[in-house]
Amino acid sequence: MTNRIAIVLALLIVALLAADAYLFDWANALFLAKKLTGLIEWMAFWR
């Protein structure tokens, strides 16, 4: 991955988080965080 691609991806993630905070009061980020926590626990179970 080049530096340019990494910077574009980072800016895209920051922009999506900012839009989520402004428009949806962190609802989508919270949902994804809960799902990620569940996935990590599920993966730890199978380890």
VEXZA-715072 format. One line per field, with one value per atom (N, C-alpha, C): z, x, y; residue in three letters; residue number from 1; atom name. Coordinates in steps of 0.2 Angstrom, whole numbers, plus 2048, in hexadecimal, padded with zeros to 3 digits. Example, Ala and Ser with C-alpha at 12.3 -4.5 7.8 and 13.67 -1.06 7.14 Angstrom:
2
up: [827/827/827/823/824/827];
east: [842/83E/842/840/844/840];
north: [7E4/7EA/7F0/7F5/7FB/800];
aa: [ALA/ALA/ALA/SER/SER/SER];
i: [1/1/1/2/2/2];
at: [N/CA/C/N/CA/C];
This chain:
47
up: [800/800/800/7FC/7FB/800/802/806/804/7FE/7FB/7FC/7FB/7FC/804/808/80F/812/80F/811/80F/808/806/80A/80C/810/817/81A/821/820/81B/81A/819/816/814/81B/81F/825/82A/82A/82F/82C/826/823/824/824/826/82D/831/838/83A/837/838/836/830/82D/832/835/839/840/842/848/847/841/840/83E/83A/838/83C/83F/842/849/84C/854/856/852/853/853/850/850/84C/846/842/844/847/84A/850/854/85A/858/853/850/84E/84A/847/84D/852/858/85B/85C/860/85B/855/851/850/850/850/857/85D/863/863/860/860/85B/856/851/855/858/85C/861/865/86A/866/861/85D/85B/858/856/85B/861/867/869/868/86A/866/860/85B/85B/85F/85F/864];
east: [804/800/804/803/807/804/809/807/800/800/7FA/7F4/7F4/7EE/7EC/7F1/7F0/7ED/7EF/7ED/7E5/7E4/7DD/7D8/7DA/7D6/7D5/7DA/7DA/7D5/7D6/7D1/7CA/7C9/7C2/7BF/7C3/7C0/7BF/7C3/7C2/7BB/7BB/7B5/7AE/7AF/7A9/7A7/7AC/7AB/7A8/7AB/7A8/7A1/79F/798/794/796/792/791/796/795/790/791/78D/785/784/77E/77A/77E/77A/77C/77F/781/785/78A/78E/78A/784/780/784/786/789/790/794/79B/79A/795/793/791/78D/78B/790/795/79B/79F/7A0/7A4/7A2/79B/798/799/798/799/7A0/7A5/7AC/7AE/7AB/7AC/7AA/7A4/7A1/7A5/7A8/7AC/7B3/7B6/7BC/7BB/7B5/7B4/7B2/7AF/7AE/7B4/7B9/7BF/7C3/7C3/7C7/7C4/7BE/7BB/7BE/7BE/7C1/7C8/7CC/7D3/7D5];
north: [7FA/800/806/80B/811/816/81B/820/824/825/828/824/81E/81A/81A/819/819/820/825/82C/82D/82B/82B/827/821/81C/81F/822/825/82B/82F/835/833/82E/82B/828/825/822/828/82D/833/837/837/83B/837/830/82C/82D/82D/82D/834/839/840/841/83E/83E/83A/835/831/835/838/83C/842/845/84B/849/844/842/83D/838/833/832/837/837/830/82E/828/822/821/81B/816/817/812/810/815/813/80E/810/80C/805/804/7FE/7FA/7FD/7F9/7F7/7FB/7F9/7F3/7F3/7ED/7E7/7E8/7E2/7DF/7E4/7E2/7DF/7E1/7DE/7D7/7D6/7CF/7CB/7CD/7C9/7C8/7CC/7CB/7C5/7C6/7C0/7BA/7BA/7B3/7B0/7B5/7B2/7B0/7B3/7B0/7AA/7A8/7A2/79C/79E/798/798/79C/79B/796];
aa: [MET/MET/MET/THR/THR/THR/ASN/ASN/ASN/ARG/ARG/ARG/ILE/ILE/ILE/ALA/ALA/ALA/ILE/ILE/ILE/VAL/VAL/VAL/LEU/LEU/LEU/ALA/ALA/ALA/LEU/LEU/LEU/LEU/LEU/LEU/ILE/ILE/ILE/VAL/VAL/VAL/ALA/ALA/ALA/LEU/LEU/LEU/LEU/LEU/LEU/ALA/ALA/ALA/ALA/ALA/ALA/ASP/ASP/ASP/ALA/ALA/ALA/TYR/TYR/TYR/LEU/LEU/LEU/PHE/PHE/PHE/ASP/ASP/ASP/TRP/TRP/TRP/ALA/ALA/ALA/ASN/ASN/ASN/ALA/ALA/ALA/LEU/LEU/LEU/PHE/PHE/PHE/LEU/LEU/LEU/ALA/ALA/ALA/LYS/LYS/LYS/LYS/LYS/LYS/LEU/LEU/LEU/THR/THR/THR/GLY/GLY/GLY/LEU/LEU/LEU/ILE/ILE/ILE/GLU/GLU/GLU/TRP/TRP/TRP/MET/MET/MET/ALA/ALA/ALA/PHE/PHE/PHE/TRP/TRP/TRP/ARG/ARG/ARG];
i: [1/1/1/2/2/2/3/3/3/4/4/4/5/5/5/6/6/6/7/7/7/8/8/8/9/9/9/10/10/10/11/11/11/12/12/12/13/13/13/14/14/14/15/15/15/16/16/16/17/17/17/18/18/18/19/19/19/20/20/20/21/21/21/22/22/22/23/23/23/24/24/24/25/25/25/26/26/26/27/27/27/28/28/28/29/29/29/30/30/30/31/31/31/32/32/32/33/33/33/34/34/34/35/35/35/36/36/36/37/37/37/38/38/38/39/39/39/40/40/40/41/41/41/42/42/42/43/43/43/44/44/44/45/45/45/46/46/46/47/47/47];
at: [N/CA/C/N/CA/C/N/CA/C/N/CA/C/N/CA/C/N/CA/C/N/CA/C/N/CA/C/N/CA/C/N/CA/C/N/CA/C/N/CA/C/N/CA/C/N/CA/C/N/CA/C/N/CA/C/N/CA/C/N/CA/C/N/CA/C/N/CA/C/N/CA/C/N/CA/C/N/CA/C/N/CA/C/N/CA/C/N/CA/C/N/CA/C/N/CA/C/N/CA/C/N/CA/C/N/CA/C/N/CA/C/N/CA/C/N/CA/C/N/CA/C/N/CA/C/N/CA/C/N/CA/C/N/CA/C/N/CA/C/N/CA/C/N/CA/C/N/CA/C/N/CA/C/N/CA/C/N/CA/C/N/CA/C];
